[in-house]
Amino acid sequence: GIQVEQSPPDLILQEGANSTLRCNFSDSVNNLQWFHQNPWGQLINLFYIPSGTKQNGRLSATTVATERYSLLYISSSQTTDSGVYFCAVDRVNDMRFGAGTRLTVKP
Amino acid sequence: DTGVSQDPRHKITKRGQNVTFRCDPISEHNRLYWYRQTLGQGPEFLTYFQNEAQLEKSRLLSDRFSAERPKGSFSTLEIQRTEQGDSAMYLCANGQGPEAFFGQGTRLTVV
C-alpha cells in the first residue's frame, strides 16, 4: 500500500516563530488533506489540497503532486497551534495517514 | 461541527465482551471510513463503505471485527471477544465531496 511519511516527528517552537511541516507519499494520489488533532482527539480539517497552493490566515499549504510531497506552513505560531498535524492521502477506496508531526508552541 | 456523530463517546468493557459502536454521517454523502488510533500513532485505516457496499477492508480488521452500513446511512463497528490490545480511539469519517470529515471518536478501554 501507499506509504506516507511526515517530518519532523516533533517540533518545538517559541510563540511567533514560523514552521514548515512536510508530507512525502510513495505513489500518485487523488486527494490529500491536512488535519490538526486537538487535545480532545478531534481531527480538524485544515486543507484539501491534491495539488497547488492554498492559504487560510496564518496557515498555507503546497502540494507538488508530480514530486509526491506536500508542505504545511504555519506563520507567527500561537500556543493554540499546539497539537498533532496529520497528512492523509487518498487513492482508491481508502485514505491513509502519516504518523503525524507533534507541534508544541511555547509562550 | 462536522455533522458526523459517534456513539458512545467512551466505552469501558471487560476483556472477552462484545462491543458495538455507531457512526451517524450526513446521510446524503455516500463515503464512510472507519479508523483506529492508538496513543502516539496516526489513524490506521480499517474499512471503507460507498453507500451500503463495503469496498475495502484492512488486514487490521480481524475476524473479530465486523462493520456494516445498512441502507447506506449510519454504520456500526462491532468487536467480538475484546482483547486489551483493542483499547484505542475508533474514528468514523464521512466523505463530503472530495473531503473527509471526522466524528469525535469513541474511546474504548478494555480492562
Interface residues (C-beta under 8 A of the other chain):
Chain A: N31 Q33 F35 W40 G41 Q42 L43 N45 Y48 P50 F86 A88 D90 N93 D94 M95 R96 F97 G98 A99 G100
Chain B: T2 Y33 Y35 Q37 Q41 G42 P43 E44 F45 Y48 Q50 L55 E56 S58 M89 L91 A93 P98 E99 A100 F101 F102 Q104 G105 R107
